[in-house]
């Protein structure tokens, strides 16, 4: 854990003093956590993980890697593995391809909505035609 706390701090370009101040602890307490002399209590460990946007498992050395932004989003939005894979694929596309894909999706949605509304209009028009095709006696009978 000691190296991971230090690594996480250094990746954010924060000083030990800034970390201690942000967490409301003494500089000496922070230094003891980084050096492995002592370990933070659970609540403080959660705050450290939140401060660096990493998992507690990462800080404890149970996970070799930091949680990626995609992992965080997948967790936050309860994405299935399939949805996460699609999102990762989209994010990994070159910007131009992402733009083309979004344009395609917007057009497809617009066309589908237009077709859907055209079908409703056709149904309505057909209904009017049927009304007009009835004889006056049929209209009176209703």
N, C-alpha and C positions, 0 to 999 in steps of 0.2 A: 504494500500500500504506500509506503513512504515515497518511492520513486514516482508512482502514479500521481500523487498529490502534487509533487513538485513539477512533474511533466505537464500536468493540466494547467498549473499556474503559469508556467513559462510560455505555454502556447497562447495564453491570453495576454501575455506581456504585462501581467500585474506584478507588483512587488509584494514581498511578504507582508509589509506594513499595510498595503492597500487591502489585501485579503483579510488580515486580522481586523482592520477597522470595519470593513464591510460586514464581517460576521459578528462583530461586537466582542472580540476576544483580544487578549494581549498579544503583542508581537512574539513574546517568548513562548506562549502556548502554541501559536502557529508554527514556530520553528521546531518545537518538539514533535509536532505531527509530521512535518516534512523529514525530520531526522529519524523518525521511528522510535523516539524515546517514549512517547505515549501515543495513544490513539484517541481520536475524538469520540464522544458519545454519539449514539445513533441519530439524535435530532440534529446535531451539528454536522454529522457525516452527510445527512440528507441535504442540509443547506450548502455544504461544500459542493456536492454533486450538482445541485441546481445552479449554483454560481458559475460553474464551469461547463454546464450543459453536458454532463457525462453521467453515466449510470453509476450507481453505488457499486455494482459488480466490478466496473472498471477501476474505481478507486481502491477496492479491496483486492484487486489482482485476479478476480475470478473470470474476467473477460479480458482477452488480449487486446481488444480494440475498443476505441471509443464508439459511442453510439452515434451513428451518422444522422444527418438531418432527415434523411428518408426514413430511417428507423423511428425517429421521434415522431414524424408526421404519421407514419403507419400506426404507431401506438396511439397517438392522440385521436386519430379518426377511426380507430378500430378496423383498419384495412385487413382484408384477407390476404393470404400469401399471393394469390392471383392478382389482386388489385395492386399490391405493393410492387409486384414484378412489372405490371403494365406501367405504373408510375415511374419506376426506375428506368425502364426502356425509354419512356418519353423524355425524361430528364437527361439521359445520356445521348439523345439525338443532337446533331449539330443545330444551332439556333435557326438556320434557314429551314431545315427540315421540320422543326417544331412549328415554325410559322406556317409552312405549307400544310402541315397536318391540322392545325387549328382552323385554317381557312377552309379546308375540306370538311371538317366536322361542322363548322358553322353553316356551310352551304347545305350539307346533308340534313341537318336539323331543320333549316328553313324550308327546304323542299318537302320534307316529311310533313311539316306543319301545314304547308300550303296544300299538299295533296289531301291531307286530313280535312282541311276546311273546304276544299273543292268537293270532296265526297259528301259533306254535309249539305252544301249548296245544291248539288245534283239531286240528292234525296229530297230536299225541300222543293226543288223545281218539279221533280217527278210527281210529288204529291199534288202540286198545283195543277199539273197537266191532267192528272186523274180527276181532280175536281171539275175542271173545265170540260172533260169528256163526258160527264154524267148528264143525263137528260134533266130538264127542269123538274119532272116528277120524282126522279131519284133524289134530287137535292131537297125537295119538299118533304120526302119521306124521312129524311134524317132530322 
